[in-house]
């Protein structure tokens, strides 16, 4: 198998996840026990990919530090996208690092469940897709038999329900970069940005064959509610036993970092507790508590707690008679 070089764009701001992304790049937001981008790297590393190009922008130095600290065994290149001009522009900036090798592009702000090994066994240009209920919200592919016939961005009258999820395996990178160079040179933008799908469409029009492969899991991490939903689904897929913590109750599935200090608390189900956190006298479920946070005497449900945040409360014990009305503030 001729393994490709992986390109992972992580330059996005993540405005819908504010205030968390004011201080943490979206790619490093914790979900199910590790950073978003770590889920991707771990999947690709498991099938043998050792060389990566990260397109960085907003707080790019933090991404760089995270990758170099946690993945010293990979060859990592970092390319800065100083202006956000679209995904096509981001990929074009990686042309020198990639050269003429096959390339696997995986968007760094979404988590996938896919048989990457099976994808790479085929020496064909392939696009990851998933069937969706409302194709009008997505870029879609139209098919002619087993081959892609057209790419359409957010069609008003869709002829296909196969949404493009953000994984692209392209065996001839120079063709891709040539198409991207053409659209950039001629200023061909869609919604004010240079789109990767426009370059792929140009490749189709030049006679390049493209196929699709199905993605089993496509997990959105773009908003607090979808991030928590993704955290829940990924925790359900985790293997291994939950930790036993004397004096506390752990209700699986959970992800608890070994460096977390948990005292007299109930954790879970569906809770992610990151490194260096301190949890005391609290009940935390269906929530993510990020690195270095401290939570004391709280009941948290469907909550996101940022890095180094301090959250304190006070339990109340009540003996309330009939026809009473109590207001607690």
Secondary structure as UniProt FT lines:
FT   STRAND          5..9
FT   HELIX           15..17
FT   TURN            18..19
FT   HELIX           20..22
FT   HELIX           26..28
FT   STRAND          30..31
FT   TURN            32..33
FT   STRAND          34..35
FT   HELIX           36..46
FT   TURN            47..48
FT   STRAND          51..56
FT   TURN            58..59
FT   HELIX           60..70
FT   TURN            72..73
FT   STRAND          75..80
FT   HELIX           87..92
FT   TURN            93..94
FT   HELIX           95..98
FT   TURN            99..100
FT   STRAND          103..106
FT   TURN            108..109
FT   STRAND          110..113
FT   HELIX           116..120
FT   STRAND          126..131
FT   HELIX           135..137
FT   STRAND          139..144
FT   TURN            145..146
FT   STRAND          147..153
FT   STRAND          162..170
FT   HELIX           173..185
FT   TURN            186..187
FT   TURN            191..192
FT   HELIX           196..205
FT   TURN            206..207
FT   STRAND          211..214
FT   STRAND          217..220
FT   HELIX           224..237
FT   TURN            246..247
FT   STRAND          249..251
FT   STRAND          254..256
FT   TURN            258..259
FT   STRAND          261..263
FT   STRAND          266..268
FT   STRAND          271..273
FT   TURN            275..276
FT   STRAND          278..280
FT   STRAND          283..285
FT   STRAND          287..289
FT   TURN            291..292
FT   STRAND          294..296
FT   STRAND          299..301
FT   STRAND          304..305
FT   TURN            307..308
FT   STRAND          310..312
FT   TURN            322..323
//
